[in-house]
Amino acid sequence: MTRSADNTPAGAARRTAPRRGEAREALMQAALELVSTEANFSAISLRRIARQAGVVPTAFYRHFEDLDALGLTLVEETFRELRRLLQDADLSALPLKGLTRHSVELFAHHVRDNRLLFQFVVKERFSGTAPMRAAIHDEIRVLTHALAAIFARFDEFSHIAETDLRMLSDLVVNTVIALSERILEVAANHPEDTALMLRAEKQLRLIFMGVGQWESRPEDRDETDRPRADG
């Protein structure tokens, strides 16, 4: 999916009809553009999305069963890209000392390149419909398990139990999600942005320093916190 990094106004003129085979992507992009200036996704009608995409409303149903299906597809797209970013970054090949700065810079760059997708997820995480909130929660769990698997490759974390590694990754994921919310509010290269990056890096360093002193105990195991079969 081709994503626009800027905030296209919701009142922008209807775009020309998409070329053959591009209607689905146009509908997804139109929804993101509208959400960028709306309260949340559920406040937008199917007709408005179709009009913004340059297609007739009936064409919507050739690509999505309903609006929830479109929203869930956008959630899947966002987190699929994040998991791909983790995989391509090969974080386990980096020394732990330089991991925090590299991770913060990498994530910040990714958020800015996919601004509309992250605006969508940030809004829907708490104010979206129940299916949307549940989908985002599940995707965060899958991302957490993927990051825990990466941490398991570090020699520095060899003394940490699998359950505790998932707790560590949960702390990291929640830190970077909070970072994404602030990145969306601050312009790149603004003095506040520099302070934001340094604060996020410090938070991660504090987390990792604490893990270095952590001792996993059998009684701390949480058998209910298991990764999903597809995670």
N, C-alpha and C positions, 0 to 999 in steps of 0.2 A: 504494500500500500504506500502510495506517495503522500507524505504528510507535509503540511505547511508549518513552518516554524513560527510564523507570525500570527497575530490575532486578527483574523479577518472579521470585520464588523458583521453582526447578524443582519443589519439592514442593507448589506451590499446587494447590488443588482444581481438578478438571477443570471447565472452563467449560461453559456450556450450549451445545447444538448451534448452530452458526452458521446464520444465515438463508440462504435459497436464494441462490446466487450468491456467497456469502462464504466458502465452505469453503477455497478456495485461499489466500486471504489469511490465514485462521485458521491454516492449516498452516504458513505462512511465519512468522507471529508466534510460534506455539508453538515452532518450532525455535529462533528467536532467544532466547526466554525460557529454554529448556533449556540452550542453549550458554552462557548467561551464568553458569551455575554448574557446567558440566561441563568436563572436560579439553579436549575439542574435539568438533566435529560428528560425527566418525566413531564416537564412543563412545555415541551416542544411537541407540536403535532406532526403527524406523518406528512400532512400536506405541506407544511412549512419546509420540512427536510427535502421532500421531493422538489418543491419549487426552487430551493437553494441549489439543489443538485442539477437542475435543468431537465428533469424528467417528469412525466405525468404520474400522478399518485398510483395508478394501477400498475405501473412498472416496478414500484417498490416490492410488490409481492412476488415478483419473479426472482428476487434475490434474498428476501428475508420474510420469515413467517409473520412477524409483527415487530413492533418497536423494541420489545424486550430482546428479541433475537439480534437486532442490530446493536443494541447496547452491550449485550454479552459478547458479541464479536469484537467490539472495540476493547473491552476488558481483556479478552484473550490476546488480542494483538499487542496491547501494551506489555503484558507480562511475558509473552513469547519473545519479544524484543529484548526484555531485560535478561531473560535466561540465556539468550544468544550472546548478549554482551558479556555475561559472566563466563560463558564457555570460551568465547574468542579471546577474552582478556588473559586467560591462563594465569590466574592470580597465584596459584600454588608454585609457579616458577619464580616468583619474586621473593626477595628477602623480606621477612616480616617487618623489619625496620622501615622499609620504604613503601610498605603496602598501604598504609593509611592515606598518605598524600596522593598516591597514584589512584586509589579507589575513589577518593572524593573528587578529584579532577575528572576522572573518567565518567563518573555518574553525573556530575554537573553538566558536562558537555553533552551527554546523552539526553538529559532532561531538556536542555535548551534546543537541541535538534528535533525533539519530539514534544514541543511545548503543548500543542493542542491535546495530544493524547494524555499527558500528565494532568492538564487542567481538568480533563474529563474524569479521570480516576480520582483525583483529590476531591472533587465535588461529590461524586457518586459514592465514595467510601462511607460517608456518614449521612448524606441527605438523599441518596438514591432509593429506589424501590427495594423491597426485601430480597428479591432474586439478584439484583445488582450488587447489593451489599454482601450477600452470601458468596457470590462469585468472586468478588475482590478478596474477601477473607480467605477463600480456598486457594486463590492464586498466590496470595502472600505466604500461605503455609507451604505451597509447593516450592516457591522461591527460597524460603527459609531452609527447607530440606536440601535443596540444591547447593546452597552456600555452606551448609554444615558438611556436606560431602567434600567440598573443596578444603575446608578447614582441617578435615581429617587427614589430608595429605601433608600438612605441616609438621615437621619434627617437633616444633615447640609445643604442639597441642597433643602429642602422642599420649600424654598422661590423662587426657580428658575423656570421659566416657561419652558414648554416642549421644545419649540424652542431653548431657551438658553441652555438647557441641551444638545441638539444636537450640538450646537456650542462648548460647553465645550468638549464633546466627540470627536468632529472633531479636536480640538487642541491636545488632548491627543493621538488620533490615529496617527496624522501626526508626533507627537514627537516620538512615538515608531517606526514608519516606518523609520524615519531618523536614529533612533538608530539601527535598523536592518541592514541598509546599512553600518554603521561603525563597527558593530559586525562582519560582514563578512570580514572585512579588518584587524581585530586585533585578535591576538591569545589569547585564554583564559588564565587568570592568568598573562598576560603581564602587566607591570606597566601602560601602556597606556589604557589597558582594565579597570583597577580599576578606573582611572580618568574618563573614558567614562561612567561607571556606576554611579559614583557620579554626573557627569554633568547631566545625564538624570534624576536622582532622583531630583536634584535641579530644573530642568526645570518643572517637574511635580508639585513640591511643590509650585513654584511660580504661576503656573496656578491655583492650588487649593486655594492659599491664595487670589488671585484676585477674584475668584468666591465667596469667603466668604463676599466680600464687594460689590458684584454685586446686583443691583436691577432691576428685570425684569419689563419692561413697556409695556403696550398694544400696543403702536405704534411701538415697536421693533419686533413684530411678523412677521415672514416671511412665508406666507401661501404657498409659492412655495416649501418650504423645508419640504416635507412630506415623511415619510418612505414608501418604496415599500410595496406592499400587502404581499409579502413573507418575509419581514424584521421583 
